[in-house]
Amino acid sequence: MNVVQDNYRHQGMRRRLVELLKGRGIKNERVLGAIGQVPRHLFIDDSAFLEMAYADVAFPIPCGQTISQPYTVAFQTDMLDLAPGCKVLEVGTGSGYQTAVLAALGAKVFSIERHRPLYLQTKDRLARLGYKSNAYHGDGYKGLPKEAPFDRILVTCGAAAVPDTLVGQLKMGGRMVVPVGEGDVQRMMVIDRRSTGIISIDHGAFRFVPMLEDKTG
Ligand code: SAH
C-alpha cells in the first residue's frame, strides 16, 4: 500500500539524511535543501521499508531496477550545476525520486524511461505529489529530439560509452552528467559542450543498473 503522507518523523529522518550527506562531502546547499524537502519514502512502494527510504542506500523498485542511493542523487545533481528554469533531460525515470529533486530545484524536467510499467506508475506518482515534469516512455539512447536542445542531461543508468546522440542534444554551453562503463562499476563523467569542443572530466567510481539500448518493454 502507498501511504501518501509526510509527517514530523519523516522530516526528522530527512534532516538526519542531509547531515549524513554533508558528512560525506556534499556541500551544495540548494541540493541539500531539495533532498531535505522531497519525501523519499513516497517513492518506495512498500511502506514497510521506511527506515531504508532514508538510509544512504540504493533500493529495489519494480521491473528489477533500483532507486539510486541518496549520495549518488546528491552528487549527480550537484555536478549538473542547475539554475532554476534550466531545461533538463533525465534518462531513466525509475521511481521518479531524482525527477522530483530536479523539479524541486526549479528545473523544467523531461524524463524518459524504457520500462512501461515504471513510466506509468511514476508519471502518476509525480503528478499526485505535485511535481511538474514531462514523462516519456522510450529508449533514452535516442534522447528526445523533439524537445532538444537541453541545458542539462542527466543519465541515471550506466552507459557502456558516452552516448553521442545525447551529446548532440545538448545546447552549446550545456552539460551532461553520465555514468560510463561496462560491467558493475562506472565512472561519473561530466561532459561540457563548448564552442571550442567537448570537455569531459572523470569524477570517480559509482554503481548503476545498466543503460540498455533498443529495449523498451
Ligand atoms: N532516476 C531513477 C534511477 C532509476 S535506475 C530514480 O531516482 O529512481 C535507472 C533507470 O534507467 C531504470 O528504471 C531503467 O529501467 C532505466 N533505463 C535503462 N536503460 C534505459 C534506456 N535506454 N532508456 C530509458 N531508460 C532506461
Residues whose N, C-alpha, C, O or C-beta is under 5 A from the ligand:
A	BS01	SAH	Q65 T66 I67 S68 V91 G92 T93 G94 S95 G96 Y97 Q98 I112 E113 R114 H115 G138 D139 G140 Y141 T156 C157 V209 P210 M211 L212 E213
